[in-house]
Amino acid sequence: MSNYSSQPSNVAPGQGAAPAPTQPSQGAPPAPGADGGGGGSPFGSLPTMLMFLLPLLLVFFMTRNQSKKQREIEAGLKPGDKVVTQAGLIGKLVEVGERTVKLEIAPGVNVQVLKASIQGIEGDPKPAAEAKDKAQEKKA
């Protein structure tokens, strides 16, 4: 009996061919956890999906709230307001444009900054009132 095959063999002559790996038959039961059922959970991979979706939802809603506050600040700007920028500059608005504002940071020294860089209005009573409301809500 000669051992002729169409594929090259790495077996030296006289050693014989290595046994071919056996594959399970169609009717063999699958290994536990191999069916993608989430380890037997009745909800499948729901806990895994929630683990990834919840942080994404939190980030989405937090950025949405921040951009909403920023739009409110930008819409309420008017010449004469004393504002604080994200860089920490405090100055008085001289001119308000569509995208930029002119900010007087010292007498006769005007700089042009983006509206988006304005963090808030200096001496604004809103943050203090909001802090009081939040403290009262926590107590209730």
C-alpha positions as CSV (number, residue, x, y, z in Angstrom):
1,M,0.0,0.0,0.0
2,S,1.5,3.2,-1.1
3,N,0.7,6.5,0.6
4,Y,0.3,8.9,-2.3
5,S,-1.4,12.2,-1.5
6,S,-1.9,15.4,-3.5
7,Q,-0.6,17.6,-0.7
8,P,3.1,17.7,0.2
9,S,4.0,16.1,3.5
10,N,6.6,17.1,6.1
11,V,6.9,13.5,7.3
12,A,10.1,11.8,6.5
13,P,9.9,8.6,4.4
14,G,9.2,5.6,6.5
15,Q,7.7,7.4,9.5
16,G,4.1,7.3,8.2
17,A,1.6,10.1,7.9
18,A,0.3,11.9,11.0
19,P,-3.3,11.2,11.7
20,A,-5.7,13.8,10.4
21,P,-7.5,15.8,13.1
22,T,-11.0,14.6,13.6
23,Q,-13.9,17.0,13.2
24,P,-17.1,16.6,15.3
25,S,-20.0,15.2,13.4
26,Q,-23.1,17.4,12.7
27,G,-25.1,15.9,15.6
28,A,-22.4,16.5,18.3
29,P,-23.6,18.8,21.1
30,P,-21.8,22.2,21.2
31,A,-19.4,23.0,24.0
32,P,-20.9,25.0,26.9
33,G,-20.9,28.7,26.2
34,A,-20.0,28.2,22.6
35,D,-23.4,29.1,21.3
36,G,-23.0,32.9,22.1
37,G,-25.8,32.7,24.6
38,G,-24.0,34.9,27.2
39,G,-23.2,32.1,29.6
40,G,-26.7,30.8,29.9
41,S,-28.3,34.1,30.7
42,P,-31.9,34.2,29.6
43,F,-31.3,37.8,28.3
44,G,-28.3,36.8,26.1
45,S,-25.7,39.5,25.9
46,L,-27.9,42.2,27.4
47,P,-25.6,42.8,30.4
48,T,-22.6,43.2,28.2
49,M,-24.4,45.6,25.9
50,L,-25.6,47.7,28.9
51,M,-22.0,47.8,30.3
52,F,-21.0,49.6,27.1
53,L,-24.1,51.6,26.4
54,L,-24.6,53.2,29.8
55,P,-21.3,55.1,29.8
56,L,-21.9,56.3,26.2
57,L,-25.3,57.6,27.1
58,L,-23.9,59.4,30.1
59,V,-21.3,61.1,28.0
60,F,-23.9,62.0,25.4
61,F,-26.2,63.7,27.8
62,M,-23.5,65.5,29.7
63,T,-22.1,67.0,26.5
64,R,-25.6,67.9,25.4
65,N,-26.2,69.8,28.6
66,Q,-22.9,71.6,28.4
67,S,-23.5,72.7,24.8
68,K,-27.0,73.9,25.8
69,K,-25.6,76.0,28.6
70,Q,-22.9,77.4,26.3
71,R,-25.5,78.4,23.7
72,E,-27.5,80.2,26.5
73,I,-24.4,82.1,27.6
74,E,-23.6,83.1,24.0
75,A,-27.2,84.2,23.3
76,G,-27.3,86.5,26.4
77,L,-24.1,88.4,25.7
78,K,-24.4,92.2,25.2
79,P,-21.9,95.1,25.2
80,G,-21.1,96.2,28.7
81,D,-21.2,92.8,30.3
82,K,-18.2,91.7,32.4
83,V,-17.2,88.2,31.4
84,V,-14.7,85.5,32.2
85,T,-13.1,83.5,29.4
86,Q,-11.9,79.9,29.6
87,A,-8.3,81.2,29.7
88,G,-9.1,83.1,32.8
89,L,-9.3,86.6,31.3
90,I,-11.8,89.0,32.9
91,G,-13.0,91.9,30.9
92,K,-15.8,94.0,29.6
93,L,-17.5,93.3,26.3
94,V,-17.1,96.2,23.9
95,E,-18.6,94.7,20.7
96,V,-20.5,91.5,20.1
97,G,-20.3,89.9,16.6
98,E,-21.7,86.7,15.2
99,R,-18.8,84.4,16.1
100,T,-16.4,86.7,18.0
101,V,-16.5,89.4,20.7
102,K,-14.2,92.3,21.4
103,L,-13.2,92.2,25.0
104,E,-11.6,95.1,26.9
105,I,-9.2,93.5,29.4
106,A,-7.5,96.8,30.5
107,P,-8.3,100.5,29.6
108,G,-7.6,100.9,25.9
109,V,-6.6,97.2,25.5
110,N,-9.1,95.3,23.4
111,V,-8.7,91.7,22.3
112,Q,-10.9,89.7,20.0
113,V,-12.0,86.2,21.3
114,L,-14.4,83.6,20.1
115,K,-17.8,83.6,21.8
116,A,-17.3,79.9,22.5
117,S,-14.4,80.7,24.8
118,I,-16.6,82.8,27.1
119,Q,-17.2,80.7,30.3
120,G,-19.7,83.0,32.0
121,I,-20.7,86.4,33.1
122,E,-18.7,87.8,36.0
123,G,-20.8,88.4,39.1
124,D,-23.7,86.5,37.6
125,P,-26.3,85.7,40.3
126,K,-27.6,82.6,38.5
127,P,-24.9,80.1,39.7
128,A,-25.5,81.1,43.3
129,A,-29.2,80.7,42.9
130,E,-28.8,77.3,41.2
131,A,-26.5,76.1,44.0
132,K,-29.1,77.1,46.6
133,D,-31.9,75.3,44.6
134,K,-29.7,72.1,44.3
135,A,-29.0,72.2,48.0
136,Q,-32.7,72.5,48.8
137,E,-33.5,69.6,46.5
138,K,-31.0,67.4,48.2
139,K,-32.5,68.1,51.6
140,A,-36.1,67.4,50.4
